[in-house]
Amino acid sequence: MEKPLLYWILGASVVNFALMGIDKHRAKRGRWRIREKTLFLVAFLGGTPGAILGMRVFRHKTLHKRFAWGLPALLLLQLGLLWFGWEYGIALL
């Protein structure tokens, strides 16, 4: 995997992990929440590992089927695209 792509995924994952933690904190206090669309957008842009880790660590969104099934499905899709790009020599970044 190319280093810029690895750094991108790592950065997006850190951001999404933090967003999950912030959203859980706000949920406990009945405050303004981070939109689910935002969490999925950051996941779509490469932060899926961080979102899944955040779900587990913070026990957040684990009962929402969209997250419980959608994030692992998105991760599988992203891994498949990475494999396809690597296998066929397609420059990803």
PyMOL Python script that loads the backbone (N, CA, C, O; Angstrom):
from pymol import cmd

cmd.read_pdbstr("""\
ATOM      1  N   MET A   1       0.855  -1.181   0.000  1.00  0.00           N
ATOM      2  CA  MET A   1       0.000   0.000   0.000  1.00  0.00           C
ATOM      3  C   MET A   1       0.895   1.237   0.000  1.00  0.00           C
ATOM      4  O   MET A   1       1.904   1.298   0.703  1.00  0.00           O
ATOM      5  N   GLU A   2       0.506   2.196  -0.790  1.00  0.00           N
ATOM      6  CA  GLU A   2       1.258   3.443  -0.872  1.00  0.00           C
ATOM      7  C   GLU A   2       1.184   4.198   0.447  1.00  0.00           C
ATOM      8  O   GLU A   2       0.147   4.206   1.111  1.00  0.00           O
ATOM      9  N   LYS A   3       2.298   4.836   0.825  1.00  0.00           N
ATOM     10  CA  LYS A   3       2.325   5.546   2.096  1.00  0.00           C
ATOM     11  C   LYS A   3       1.303   6.680   2.185  1.00  0.00           C
ATOM     12  O   LYS A   3       0.658   6.812   3.225  1.00  0.00           O
ATOM     13  N   PRO A   4       1.120   7.511   1.145  1.00  0.00           N
ATOM     14  CA  PRO A   4       0.104   8.572   1.280  1.00  0.00           C
ATOM     15  C   PRO A   4      -1.287   8.004   1.553  1.00  0.00           C
ATOM     16  O   PRO A   4      -2.046   8.575   2.337  1.00  0.00           O
ATOM     17  N   LEU A   5      -1.625   6.892   0.917  1.00  0.00           N
ATOM     18  CA  LEU A   5      -2.929   6.270   1.140  1.00  0.00           C
ATOM     19  C   LEU A   5      -3.025   5.742   2.572  1.00  0.00           C
ATOM     20  O   LEU A   5      -4.059   5.893   3.223  1.00  0.00           O
ATOM     21  N   LEU A   6      -1.962   5.132   3.054  1.00  0.00           N
ATOM     22  CA  LEU A   6      -1.949   4.632   4.418  1.00  0.00           C
ATOM     23  C   LEU A   6      -2.124   5.771   5.413  1.00  0.00           C
ATOM     24  O   LEU A   6      -2.884   5.646   6.373  1.00  0.00           O
ATOM     25  N   TYR A   7      -1.424   6.883   5.192  1.00  0.00           N
ATOM     26  CA  TYR A   7      -1.557   8.049   6.071  1.00  0.00           C
ATOM     27  C   TYR A   7      -2.964   8.639   6.001  1.00  0.00           C
ATOM     28  O   TYR A   7      -3.506   9.087   7.011  1.00  0.00           O
ATOM     29  N   TRP A   8      -3.545   8.637   4.816  1.00  0.00           N
ATOM     30  CA  TRP A   8      -4.911   9.150   4.643  1.00  0.00           C
ATOM     31  C   TRP A   8      -5.891   8.309   5.467  1.00  0.00           C
ATOM     32  O   TRP A   8      -6.713   8.848   6.207  1.00  0.00           O
ATOM     33  N   ILE A   9      -5.794   6.980   5.331  1.00  0.00           N
ATOM     34  CA  ILE A   9      -6.695   6.078   6.050  1.00  0.00           C
ATOM     35  C   ILE A   9      -6.487   6.218   7.556  1.00  0.00           C
ATOM     36  O   ILE A   9      -7.452   6.246   8.319  1.00  0.00           O
ATOM     37  N   LEU A  10      -5.231   6.307   7.982  1.00  0.00           N
ATOM     38  CA  LEU A  10      -4.937   6.476   9.406  1.00  0.00           C
ATOM     39  C   LEU A  10      -5.527   7.782   9.932  1.00  0.00           C
ATOM     40  O   LEU A  10      -6.148   7.801  10.995  1.00  0.00           O
ATOM     41  N   GLY A  11      -5.335   8.865   9.196  1.00  0.00           N
ATOM     42  CA  GLY A  11      -5.867  10.164   9.618  1.00  0.00           C
ATOM     43  C   GLY A  11      -7.383  10.176   9.683  1.00  0.00           C
ATOM     44  O   GLY A  11      -7.960  10.664  10.655  1.00  0.00           O
ATOM     45  N   ALA A  12      -8.035   9.642   8.652  1.00  0.00           N
ATOM     46  CA  ALA A  12      -9.501   9.595   8.628  1.00  0.00           C
ATOM     47  C   ALA A  12     -10.028   8.694   9.737  1.00  0.00           C
ATOM     48  O   ALA A  12     -11.084   8.965  10.311  1.00  0.00           O
ATOM     49  N   SER A  13      -9.300   7.630  10.039  1.00  0.00           N
ATOM     50  CA  SER A  13      -9.721   6.725  11.112  1.00  0.00           C
ATOM     51  C   SER A  13      -9.619   7.393  12.475  1.00  0.00           C
ATOM     52  O   SER A  13     -10.494   7.220  13.323  1.00  0.00           O
ATOM     53  N   VAL A  14      -8.555   8.154  12.684  1.00  0.00           N
ATOM     54  CA  VAL A  14      -8.400   8.884  13.951  1.00  0.00           C
ATOM     55  C   VAL A  14      -9.534   9.895  14.108  1.00  0.00           C
ATOM     56  O   VAL A  14     -10.108  10.034  15.188  1.00  0.00           O
ATOM     57  N   VAL A  15      -9.851  10.597  13.021  1.00  0.00           N
ATOM     58  CA  VAL A  15     -10.936  11.579  13.061  1.00  0.00           C
ATOM     59  C   VAL A  15     -12.260  10.893  13.382  1.00  0.00           C
ATOM     60  O   VAL A  15     -13.013  11.370  14.230  1.00  0.00           O
ATOM     61  N   ASN A  16     -12.550   9.777  12.713  1.00  0.00           N
ATOM     62  CA  ASN A  16     -13.835   9.111  12.938  1.00  0.00           C
ATOM     63  C   ASN A  16     -13.905   8.477  14.324  1.00  0.00           C
ATOM     64  O   ASN A  16     -14.971   8.461  14.939  1.00  0.00           O
ATOM     65  N   PHE A  17     -12.791   7.959  14.821  1.00  0.00           N
ATOM     66  CA  PHE A  17     -12.758   7.434  16.188  1.00  0.00           C
ATOM     67  C   PHE A  17     -13.095   8.549  17.176  1.00  0.00           C
ATOM     68  O   PHE A  17     -13.898   8.359  18.089  1.00  0.00           O
ATOM     69  N   ALA A  18     -12.475   9.707  16.985  1.00  0.00           N
ATOM     70  CA  ALA A  18     -12.734  10.854  17.862  1.00  0.00           C
ATOM     71  C   ALA A  18     -14.186  11.311  17.751  1.00  0.00           C
ATOM     72  O   ALA A  18     -14.808  11.631  18.763  1.00  0.00           O
ATOM     73  N   LEU A  19     -14.735  11.345  16.535  1.00  0.00           N
ATOM     74  CA  LEU A  19     -16.125  11.749  16.360  1.00  0.00           C
ATOM     75  C   LEU A  19     -17.075  10.803  17.084  1.00  0.00           C
ATOM     76  O   LEU A  19     -18.066  11.245  17.666  1.00  0.00           O
ATOM     77  N   MET A  20     -16.783   9.511  17.054  1.00  0.00           N
ATOM     78  CA  MET A  20     -17.619   8.538  17.768  1.00  0.00           C
ATOM     79  C   MET A  20     -17.573   8.809  19.271  1.00  0.00           C
ATOM     80  O   MET A  20     -18.601   8.773  19.947  1.00  0.00           O
ATOM     81  N   GLY A  21     -16.382   9.078  19.785  1.00  0.00           N
ATOM     82  CA  GLY A  21     -16.247   9.370  21.211  1.00  0.00           C
ATOM     83  C   GLY A  21     -16.957  10.651  21.608  1.00  0.00           C
ATOM     84  O   GLY A  21     -17.621  10.701  22.643  1.00  0.00           O
ATOM     85  N   ILE A  22     -16.821  11.685  20.791  1.00  0.00           N
ATOM     86  CA  ILE A  22     -17.489  12.962  21.062  1.00  0.00           C
ATOM     87  C   ILE A  22     -19.000  12.793  21.015  1.00  0.00           C
ATOM     88  O   ILE A  22     -19.718  13.309  21.872  1.00  0.00           O
ATOM     89  N   ASP A  23     -19.482  12.063  20.006  1.00  0.00           N
ATOM     90  CA  ASP A  23     -20.929  11.863  19.878  1.00  0.00           C
ATOM     91  C   ASP A  23     -21.480  11.072  21.059  1.00  0.00           C
ATOM     92  O   ASP A  23     -22.566  11.381  21.550  1.00  0.00           O
ATOM     93  N   LYS A  24     -20.757  10.066  21.520  1.00  0.00           N
ATOM     94  CA  LYS A  24     -21.201   9.294  22.684  1.00  0.00           C
ATOM     95  C   LYS A  24     -21.252  10.189  23.921  1.00  0.00           C
ATOM     96  O   LYS A  24     -22.207  10.135  24.697  1.00  0.00           O
ATOM     97  N   HIS A  25     -20.236  10.996  24.096  1.00  0.00           N
ATOM     98  CA  HIS A  25     -20.179  11.924  25.230  1.00  0.00           C
ATOM     99  C   HIS A  25     -21.373  12.881  25.203  1.00  0.00           C
ATOM    100  O   HIS A  25     -22.009  13.120  26.229  1.00  0.00           O
ATOM    101  N   ARG A  26     -21.667  13.421  24.027  1.00  0.00           N
ATOM    102  CA  ARG A  26     -22.796  14.344  23.885  1.00  0.00           C
ATOM    103  C   ARG A  26     -24.128  13.625  24.086  1.00  0.00           C
ATOM    104  O   ARG A  26     -25.063  14.196  24.647  1.00  0.00           O
ATOM    105  N   ALA A  27     -24.217  12.394  23.638  1.00  0.00           N
ATOM    106  CA  ALA A  27     -25.462  11.629  23.783  1.00  0.00           C
ATOM    107  C   ALA A  27     -25.784  11.405  25.260  1.00  0.00           C
ATOM    108  O   ALA A  27     -26.941  11.496  25.670  1.00  0.00           O
ATOM    109  N   LYS A  28     -24.767  11.115  26.045  1.00  0.00           N
ATOM    110  CA  LYS A  28     -24.980  10.886  27.481  1.00  0.00           C
ATOM    111  C   LYS A  28     -25.490  12.135  28.185  1.00  0.00           C
ATOM    112  O   LYS A  28     -26.195  12.043  29.190  1.00  0.00           O
ATOM    113  N   ARG A  29     -25.134  13.303  27.655  1.00  0.00           N
ATOM    114  CA  ARG A  29     -25.500  14.554  28.300  1.00  0.00           C
ATOM    115  C   ARG A  29     -26.675  15.261  27.629  1.00  0.00           C
ATOM    116  O   ARG A  29     -27.022  16.383  27.997  1.00  0.00           O
ATOM    117  N   GLY A  30     -27.281  14.607  26.652  1.00  0.00           N
ATOM    118  CA  GLY A  30     -28.444  15.178  25.988  1.00  0.00           C
ATOM    119  C   GLY A  30     -28.131  16.434  25.200  1.00  0.00           C
ATOM    120  O   GLY A  30     -28.985  17.311  25.069  1.00  0.00           O
ATOM    121  N   ARG A  31     -26.935  16.534  24.679  1.00  0.00           N
ATOM    122  CA  ARG A  31     -26.516  17.722  23.944  1.00  0.00           C
ATOM    123  C   ARG A  31     -26.602  17.490  22.436  1.00  0.00           C
ATOM    124  O   ARG A  31     -26.965  16.411  21.967  1.00  0.00           O
ATOM    125  N   TRP A  32     -26.255  18.541  21.699  1.00  0.00           N
ATOM    126  CA  TRP A  32     -26.253  18.504  20.242  1.00  0.00           C
ATOM    127  C   TRP A  32     -25.368  17.368  19.766  1.00  0.00           C
ATOM    128  O   TRP A  32     -24.280  17.161  20.303  1.00  0.00           O
ATOM    129  N   ARG A  33     -25.829  16.622  18.752  1.00  0.00           N
ATOM    130  CA  ARG A  33     -25.140  15.412  18.302  1.00  0.00           C
ATOM    131  C   ARG A  33     -24.517  15.597  16.939  1.00  0.00           C
ATOM    132  O   ARG A  33     -24.880  16.501  16.186  1.00  0.00           O
ATOM    133  N   ILE A  34     -23.577  14.731  16.637  1.00  0.00           N
ATOM    134  CA  ILE A  34     -22.953  14.683  15.316  1.00  0.00           C
ATOM    135  C   ILE A  34     -23.886  13.877  14.418  1.00  0.00           C
ATOM    136  O   ILE A  34     -24.367  12.812  14.805  1.00  0.00           O
ATOM    137  N   ARG A  35     -24.135  14.388  13.227  1.00  0.00           N
ATOM    138  CA  ARG A  35     -25.063  13.721  12.316  1.00  0.00           C
ATOM    139  C   ARG A  35     -24.513  12.369  11.873  1.00  0.00           C
ATOM    140  O   ARG A  35     -23.309  12.202  11.679  1.00  0.00           O
ATOM    141  N   GLU A  36     -25.414  11.420  11.718  1.00  0.00           N
ATOM    142  CA  GLU A  36     -25.009  10.097  11.234  1.00  0.00           C
ATOM    143  C   GLU A  36     -24.401  10.197   9.842  1.00  0.00           C
ATOM    144  O   GLU A  36     -23.483   9.451   9.503  1.00  0.00           O
ATOM    145  N   LYS A  37     -24.914  11.117   9.043  1.00  0.00           N
ATOM    146  CA  LYS A  37     -24.365  11.326   7.695  1.00  0.00           C
ATOM    147  C   LYS A  37     -22.890  11.696   7.758  1.00  0.00           C
ATOM    148  O   LYS A  37     -22.093  11.256   6.929  1.00  0.00           O
ATOM    149  N   THR A  38     -22.533  12.509   8.749  1.00  0.00           N
ATOM    150  CA  THR A  38     -21.133  12.918   8.901  1.00  0.00           C
ATOM    151  C   THR A  38     -20.266  11.723   9.258  1.00  0.00           C
ATOM    152  O   THR A  38     -19.179  11.551   8.706  1.00  0.00           O
ATOM    153  N   LEU A  39     -20.745  10.895  10.183  1.00  0.00           N
ATOM    154  CA  LEU A  39     -19.982   9.710  10.573  1.00  0.00           C
ATOM    155  C   LEU A  39     -19.782   8.772   9.386  1.00  0.00           C
ATOM    156  O   LEU A  39     -18.698   8.219   9.201  1.00  0.00           O
ATOM    157  N   PHE A  40     -20.824   8.594   8.588  1.00  0.00           N
ATOM    158  CA  PHE A  40     -20.704   7.734   7.408  1.00  0.00           C
ATOM    159  C   PHE A  40     -19.839   8.378   6.326  1.00  0.00           C
ATOM    160  O   PHE A  40     -19.108   7.675   5.628  1.00  0.00           O
ATOM    161  N   LEU A  41     -19.907   9.683   6.176  1.00  0.00           N
ATOM    162  CA  LEU A  41     -19.086  10.356   5.172  1.00  0.00           C
ATOM    163  C   LEU A  41     -17.604  10.178   5.482  1.00  0.00           C
ATOM    164  O   LEU A  41     -16.815   9.856   4.595  1.00  0.00           O
ATOM    165  N   VAL A  42     -17.228  10.387   6.737  1.00  0.00           N
ATOM    166  CA  VAL A  42     -15.818  10.204   7.120  1.00  0.00           C
ATOM    167  C   VAL A  42     -15.413   8.745   6.943  1.00  0.00           C
ATOM    168  O   VAL A  42     -14.289   8.463   6.530  1.00  0.00           O
ATOM    169  N   ALA A  43     -16.313   7.817   7.251  1.00  0.00           N
ATOM    170  CA  ALA A  43     -16.031   6.394   7.029  1.00  0.00           C
ATOM    171  C   ALA A  43     -15.834   6.128   5.544  1.00  0.00           C
ATOM    172  O   ALA A  43     -14.892   5.440   5.151  1.00  0.00           O
ATOM    173  N   PHE A  44     -16.718   6.672   4.723  1.00  0.00           N
ATOM    174  CA  PHE A  44     -16.624   6.488   3.271  1.00  0.00           C
ATOM    175  C   PHE A  44     -15.303   7.029   2.732  1.00  0.00           C
ATOM    176  O   PHE A  44     -14.744   6.478   1.783  1.00  0.00           O
ATOM    177  N   LEU A  45     -14.809   8.096   3.331  1.00  0.00           N
ATOM    178  CA  LEU A  45     -13.565   8.720   2.883  1.00  0.00           C
ATOM    179  C   LEU A  45     -12.318   8.036   3.451  1.00  0.00           C
ATOM    180  O   LEU A  45     -11.208   8.544   3.296  1.00  0.00           O
ATOM    181  N   GLY A  46     -12.499   6.898   4.102  1.00  0.00           N
ATOM    182  CA  GLY A  46     -11.348   6.129   4.561  1.00  0.00           C
ATOM    183  C   GLY A  46     -11.299   5.880   6.053  1.00  0.00           C
ATOM    184  O   GLY A  46     -10.404   5.182   6.529  1.00  0.00           O
ATOM    185  N   GLY A  47     -12.231   6.429   6.798  1.00  0.00           N
ATOM    186  CA  GLY A  47     -12.194   6.295   8.247  1.00  0.00           C
ATOM    187  C   GLY A  47     -12.991   5.140   8.811  1.00  0.00           C
ATOM    188  O   GLY A  47     -13.341   5.150   9.991  1.00  0.00           O
ATOM    189  N   THR A  48     -13.282   4.152   7.999  1.00  0.00           N
ATOM    190  CA  THR A  48     -14.082   3.016   8.464  1.00  0.00           C
ATOM    191  C   THR A  48     -13.424   2.261   9.620  1.00  0.00           C
ATOM    192  O   THR A  48     -14.114   1.924  10.581  1.00  0.00           O
ATOM    193  N   PRO A  49     -12.108   1.978   9.567  1.00  0.00           N
ATOM    194  CA  PRO A  49     -11.500   1.277  10.715  1.00  0.00           C
ATOM    195  C   PRO A  49     -11.679   2.051  12.032  1.00  0.00           C
ATOM    196  O   PRO A  49     -11.966   1.448  13.066  1.00  0.00           O
ATOM    197  N   GLY A  50     -11.514   3.347  11.999  1.00  0.00           N
ATOM    198  CA  GLY A  50     -11.686   4.157  13.200  1.00  0.00           C
ATOM    199  C   GLY A  50     -13.121   4.176  13.683  1.00  0.00           C
ATOM    200  O   GLY A  50     -13.370   4.182  14.889  1.00  0.00           O
ATOM    201  N   ALA A  51     -14.077   4.186  12.751  1.00  0.00           N
ATOM    202  CA  ALA A  51     -15.494   4.166  13.120  1.00  0.00           C
ATOM    203  C   ALA A  51     -15.851   2.848  13.800  1.00  0.00           C
ATOM    204  O   ALA A  51     -16.548   2.840  14.815  1.00  0.00           O
ATOM    205  N   ILE A  52     -15.378   1.738  13.245  1.00  0.00           N
ATOM    206  CA  ILE A  52     -15.673   0.432  13.826  1.00  0.00           C
ATOM    207  C   ILE A  52     -15.014   0.307  15.201  1.00  0.00           C
ATOM    208  O   ILE A  52     -15.629  -0.190  16.145  1.00  0.00           O
ATOM    209  N   LEU A  53     -13.774   0.755  15.310  1.00  0.00           N
ATOM    210  CA  LEU A  53     -13.093   0.727  16.603  1.00  0.00           C
ATOM    211  C   LEU A  53     -13.818   1.618  17.613  1.00  0.00           C
ATOM    212  O   LEU A  53     -13.978   1.240  18.773  1.00  0.00           O
ATOM    213  N   GLY A  54     -14.254   2.797  17.174  1.00  0.00           N
ATOM    214  CA  GLY A  54     -14.998   3.698  18.046  1.00  0.00           C
ATOM    215  C   GLY A  54     -16.309   3.105  18.520  1.00  0.00           C
ATOM    216  O   GLY A  54     -16.709   3.306  19.667  1.00  0.00           O
ATOM    217  N   MET A  55     -16.982   2.371  17.636  1.00  0.00           N
ATOM    218  CA  MET A  55     -18.222   1.701  18.026  1.00  0.00           C
ATOM    219  C   MET A  55     -17.963   0.736  19.174  1.00  0.00           C
ATOM    220  O   MET A  55     -18.733   0.670  20.132  1.00  0.00           O
ATOM    221  N   ARG A  56     -16.884  -0.002  19.066  1.00  0.00           N
ATOM    222  CA  ARG A  56     -16.575  -1.022  20.074  1.00  0.00           C
ATOM    223  C   ARG A  56     -16.071  -0.404  21.379  1.00  0.00           C
ATOM    224  O   ARG A  56     -16.525  -0.773  22.462  1.00  0.00           O
ATOM    225  N   VAL A  57     -15.142   0.526  21.270  1.00  0.00           N
ATOM    226  CA  VAL A  57     -14.537   1.123  22.462  1.00  0.00           C
ATOM    227  C   VAL A  57     -15.556   1.925  23.261  1.00  0.00           C
ATOM    228  O   VAL A  57     -15.632   1.803  24.484  1.00  0.00           O
ATOM    229  N   PHE A  58     -16.346   2.757  22.558  1.00  0.00           N
ATOM    230  CA  PHE A  58     -17.293   3.632  23.242  1.00  0.00           C
ATOM    231  C   PHE A  58     -18.678   3.005  23.401  1.00  0.00           C
ATOM    232  O   PHE A  58     -19.564   3.604  24.010  1.00  0.00           O
ATOM    233  N   ARG A  59     -18.867   1.798  22.854  1.00  0.00           N
ATOM    234  CA  ARG A  59     -20.172   1.125  22.849  1.00  0.00           C
ATOM    235  C   ARG A  59     -21.237   2.081  22.327  1.00  0.00           C
ATOM    236  O   ARG A  59     -22.263   2.329  22.960  1.00  0.00           O
ATOM    237  N   HIS A  60     -20.942   2.599  21.153  1.00  0.00           N
ATOM    238  CA  HIS A  60     -21.796   3.629  20.563  1.00  0.00           C
ATOM    239  C   HIS A  60     -22.289   3.182  19.196  1.00  0.00           C
ATOM    240  O   HIS A  60     -21.505   2.721  18.366  1.00  0.00           O
ATOM    241  N   LYS A  61     -23.578   3.316  18.964  1.00  0.00           N
ATOM    242  CA  LYS A  61     -24.234   2.973  17.698  1.00  0.00           C
ATOM    243  C   LYS A  61     -24.218   1.470  17.425  1.00  0.00           C
ATOM    244  O   LYS A  61     -24.470   1.049  16.296  1.00  0.00           O
ATOM    245  N   THR A  62     -23.929   0.666  18.428  1.00  0.00           N
ATOM    246  CA  THR A  62     -23.838  -0.776  18.207  1.00  0.00           C
ATOM    247  C   THR A  62     -25.199  -1.423  17.964  1.00  0.00           C
ATOM    248  O   THR A  62     -25.271  -2.496  17.364  1.00  0.00           O
ATOM    249  N   LEU A  63     -26.269  -0.793  18.416  1.00  0.00           N
ATOM    250  CA  LEU A  63     -27.605  -1.343  18.208  1.00  0.00           C
ATOM    251  C   LEU A  63     -28.277  -0.799  16.944  1.00  0.00           C
ATOM    252  O   LEU A  63     -29.363  -1.244  16.572  1.00  0.00           O
ATOM    253  N   HIS A  64     -27.634   0.150  16.297  1.00  0.00           N
ATOM    254  CA  HIS A  64     -28.161   0.704  15.048  1.00  0.00           C
ATOM    255  C   HIS A  64     -27.716  -0.204  13.902  1.00  0.00           C
ATOM    256  O   HIS A  64     -26.523  -0.332  13.629  1.00  0.00           O
ATOM    257  N   LYS A  65     -28.684  -0.830  13.237  1.00  0.00           N
ATOM    258  CA  LYS A  65     -28.349  -1.770  12.161  1.00  0.00           C
ATOM    259  C   LYS A  65     -27.552  -1.111  11.043  1.00  0.00           C
ATOM    260  O   LYS A  65     -26.694  -1.739  10.424  1.00  0.00           O
ATOM    261  N   ARG A  66     -27.847   0.172  10.792  1.00  0.00           N
ATOM    262  CA  ARG A  66     -27.107   0.887   9.752  1.00  0.00           C
ATOM    263  C   ARG A  66     -25.610   0.892  10.046  1.00  0.00           C
ATOM    264  O   ARG A  66     -24.793   0.779   9.132  1.00  0.00           O
ATOM    265  N   PHE A  67     -25.260   1.021  11.300  1.00  0.00           N
ATOM    266  CA  PHE A  67     -23.854   1.044  11.694  1.00  0.00           C
ATOM    267  C   PHE A  67     -23.309  -0.362  11.907  1.00  0.00           C
ATOM    268  O   PHE A  67     -22.213  -0.681  11.445  1.00  0.00           O
ATOM    269  N   ALA A  68     -24.069  -1.203  12.604  1.00  0.00           N
ATOM    270  CA  ALA A  68     -23.606  -2.552  12.924  1.00  0.00           C
ATOM    271  C   ALA A  68     -23.348  -3.389  11.672  1.00  0.00           C
ATOM    272  O   ALA A  68     -22.433  -4.212  11.654  1.00  0.00           O
ATOM    273  N   TRP A  69     -24.139  -3.187  10.643  1.00  0.00           N
ATOM    274  CA  TRP A  69     -23.967  -3.926   9.386  1.00  0.00           C
ATOM    275  C   TRP A  69     -23.327  -3.072   8.298  1.00  0.00           C
ATOM    276  O   TRP A  69     -22.549  -3.572   7.485  1.00  0.00           O
ATOM    277  N   GLY A  70     -23.654  -1.791   8.285  1.00  0.00           N
ATOM    278  CA  GLY A  70     -23.180  -0.916   7.218  1.00  0.00           C
ATOM    279  C   GLY A  70     -21.690  -0.653   7.248  1.00  0.00           C
ATOM    280  O   GLY A  70     -21.037  -0.673   6.205  1.00  0.00           O
ATOM    281  N   LEU A  71     -21.143  -0.407   8.425  1.00  0.00           N
ATOM    282  CA  LEU A  71     -19.706  -0.127   8.500  1.00  0.00           C
ATOM    283  C   LEU A  71     -18.845  -1.338   8.136  1.00  0.00           C
ATOM    284  O   LEU A  71     -17.894  -1.187   7.369  1.00  0.00           O
ATOM    285  N   PRO A  72     -19.141  -2.531   8.656  1.00  0.00           N
ATOM    286  CA  PRO A  72     -18.360  -3.693   8.209  1.00  0.00           C
ATOM    287  C   PRO A  72     -18.512  -3.959   6.703  1.00  0.00           C
ATOM    288  O   PRO A  72     -17.549  -4.348   6.042  1.00  0.00           O
ATOM    289  N   ALA A  73     -19.710  -3.750   6.168  1.00  0.00           N
ATOM    290  CA  ALA A  73     -19.908  -3.931   4.727  1.00  0.00           C
ATOM    291  C   ALA A  73     -19.085  -2.911   3.943  1.00  0.00           C
ATOM    292  O   ALA A  73     -18.473  -3.248   2.929  1.00  0.00           O
ATOM    293  N   LEU A  74     -19.071  -1.670   4.413  1.00  0.00           N
ATOM    294  CA  LEU A  74     -18.273  -0.636   3.760  1.00  0.00           C
ATOM    295  C   LEU A  74     -16.784  -0.970   3.828  1.00  0.00           C
ATOM    296  O   LEU A  74     -16.054  -0.764   2.859  1.00  0.00           O
ATOM    297  N   LEU A  75     -16.338  -1.482   4.964  1.00  0.00           N
ATOM    298  CA  LEU A  75     -14.934  -1.868   5.108  1.00  0.00           C
ATOM    299  C   LEU A  75     -14.573  -2.986   4.132  1.00  0.00           C
ATOM    300  O   LEU A  75     -13.515  -2.944   3.504  1.00  0.00           O
ATOM    301  N   LEU A  76     -15.443  -3.976   4.004  1.00  0.00           N
ATOM    302  CA  LEU A  76     -15.193  -5.058   3.041  1.00  0.00           C
ATOM    303  C   LEU A  76     -15.122  -4.522   1.613  1.00  0.00           C
ATOM    304  O   LEU A  76     -14.269  -4.942   0.831  1.00  0.00           O
ATOM    305  N   LEU A  77     -16.004  -3.606   1.279  1.00  0.00           N
ATOM    306  CA  LEU A  77     -15.985  -2.989  -0.044  1.00  0.00           C
ATOM    307  C   LEU A  77     -14.678  -2.232  -0.265  1.00  0.00           C
ATOM    308  O   LEU A  77     -14.058  -2.351  -1.322  1.00  0.00           O
ATOM    309  N   GLN A  78     -14.262  -1.455   0.733  1.00  0.00           N
ATOM    310  CA  GLN A  78     -13.026  -0.695   0.610  1.00  0.00           C
ATOM    311  C   GLN A  78     -11.815  -1.617   0.497  1.00  0.00           C
ATOM    312  O   GLN A  78     -10.911  -1.355  -0.297  1.00  0.00           O
ATOM    313  N   LEU A  79     -11.789  -2.686   1.278  1.00  0.00           N
ATOM    314  CA  LEU A  79     -10.682  -3.640   1.185  1.00  0.00           C
ATOM    315  C   LEU A  79     -10.667  -4.318  -0.185  1.00  0.00           C
ATOM    316  O   LEU A  79      -9.602  -4.553  -0.754  1.00  0.00           O
ATOM    317  N   GLY A  80     -11.844  -4.628  -0.707  1.00  0.00           N
ATOM    318  CA  GLY A  80     -11.927  -5.203  -2.044  1.00  0.00           C
ATOM    319  C   GLY A  80     -11.404  -4.256  -3.113  1.00  0.00           C
ATOM    320  O   GLY A  80     -10.713  -4.678  -4.040  1.00  0.00           O
ATOM    321  N   LEU A  81     -11.733  -2.984  -2.983  1.00  0.00           N
ATOM    322  CA  LEU A  81     -11.222  -1.992  -3.938  1.00  0.00           C
ATOM    323  C   LEU A  81      -9.715  -1.834  -3.829  1.00  0.00           C
ATOM    324  O   LEU A  81      -9.028  -1.687  -4.840  1.00  0.00           O
ATOM    325  N   LEU A  82      -9.198  -1.863  -2.604  1.00  0.00           N
ATOM    326  CA  LEU A  82      -7.742  -1.795  -2.412  1.00  0.00           C
ATOM    327  C   LEU A  82      -7.055  -3.001  -3.037  1.00  0.00           C
ATOM    328  O   LEU A  82      -6.042  -2.868  -3.724  1.00  0.00           O
ATOM    329  N   TRP A  83      -7.613  -4.168  -2.792  1.00  0.00           N
ATOM    330  CA  TRP A  83      -7.043  -5.383  -3.371  1.00  0.00           C
ATOM    331  C   TRP A  83      -7.069  -5.320  -4.893  1.00  0.00           C
ATOM    332  O   TRP A  83      -6.083  -5.640  -5.557  1.00  0.00           O
ATOM    333  N   PHE A  84      -8.210  -4.903  -5.436  1.00  0.00           N
ATOM    334  CA  PHE A  84      -8.352  -4.808  -6.893  1.00  0.00           C
ATOM    335  C   PHE A  84      -7.317  -3.845  -7.473  1.00  0.00           C
ATOM    336  O   PHE A  84      -6.674  -4.142  -8.479  1.00  0.00           O
ATOM    337  N   GLY A  85      -7.168  -2.696  -6.829  1.00  0.00           N
ATOM    338  CA  GLY A  85      -6.191  -1.719  -7.304  1.00  0.00           C
ATOM    339  C   GLY A  85      -4.775  -2.239  -7.223  1.00  0.00           C
ATOM    340  O   GLY A  85      -3.968  -1.996  -8.119  1.00  0.00           O
ATOM    341  N   TRP A  86      -4.469  -2.949  -6.160  1.00  0.00           N
ATOM    342  CA  TRP A  86      -3.120  -3.488  -5.991  1.00  0.00           C
ATOM    343  C   TRP A  86      -2.871  -4.622  -6.979  1.00  0.00           C
ATOM    344  O   TRP A  86      -1.808  -4.691  -7.596  1.00  0.00           O
ATOM    345  N   GLU A  87      -3.843  -5.503  -7.126  1.00  0.00           N
ATOM    346  CA  GLU A  87      -3.709  -6.671  -8.002  1.00  0.00           C
ATOM    347  C   GLU A  87      -3.515  -6.254  -9.459  1.00  0.00           C
ATOM    348  O   GLU A  87      -2.734  -6.868 -10.185  1.00  0.00           O
ATOM    349  N   TYR A  88      -4.212  -5.233  -9.873  1.00  0.00           N
ATOM    350  CA  TYR A  88      -4.171  -4.828 -11.274  1.00  0.00           C
ATOM    351  C   TYR A  88      -3.329  -3.583 -11.513  1.00  0.00           C
ATOM    352  O   TYR A  88      -3.370  -2.997 -12.595  1.00  0.00           O
ATOM    353  N   GLY A  89      -2.571  -3.185 -10.509  1.00  0.00           N
ATOM    354  CA  GLY A  89      -1.613  -2.086 -10.678  1.00  0.00           C
ATOM    355  C   GLY A  89      -2.246  -0.737 -10.911  1.00  0.00           C
ATOM    356  O   GLY A  89      -1.660   0.120 -11.573  1.00  0.00           O
ATOM    357  N   ILE A  90      -3.426  -0.537 -10.382  1.00  0.00           N
ATOM    358  CA  ILE A  90      -4.101   0.748 -10.552  1.00  0.00           C
ATOM    359  C   ILE A  90      -3.623   1.690  -9.449  1.00  0.00           C
ATOM    360  O   ILE A  90      -3.705   1.364  -8.264  1.00  0.00           O
ATOM    361  N   ALA A  91      -3.130   2.845  -9.843  1.00  0.00           N
ATOM    362  CA  ALA A  91      -2.642   3.821  -8.865  1.00  0.00           C
ATOM    363  C   ALA A  91      -3.834   4.367  -8.083  1.00  0.00           C
ATOM    364  O   ALA A  91      -4.774   4.910  -8.663  1.00  0.00           O
ATOM    365  N   LEU A  92      -3.784   4.215  -6.767  1.00  0.00           N
ATOM    366  CA  LEU A  92      -4.887   4.669  -5.933  1.00  0.00           C
ATOM    367  C   LEU A  92      -4.698   6.106  -5.488  1.00  0.00           C
ATOM    368  O   LEU A  92      -5.678   6.809  -5.240  1.00  0.00           O
ATOM    369  N   LEU A  93      -3.486   6.543  -5.386  1.00  0.00           N
ATOM    370  CA  LEU A  93      -3.183   7.939  -5.054  1.00  0.00           C
ATOM    371  C   LEU A  93      -1.952   8.374  -5.795  1.00  0.00           C
ATOM    372  O   LEU A  93      -1.521   9.519  -5.658  1.00  0.00           O
TER     373      LEU A  93
END
""", "prot")
cmd.dss("prot")
cmd.show_as("cartoon", "prot")
cmd.util.cbc("prot")
cmd.orient("prot")
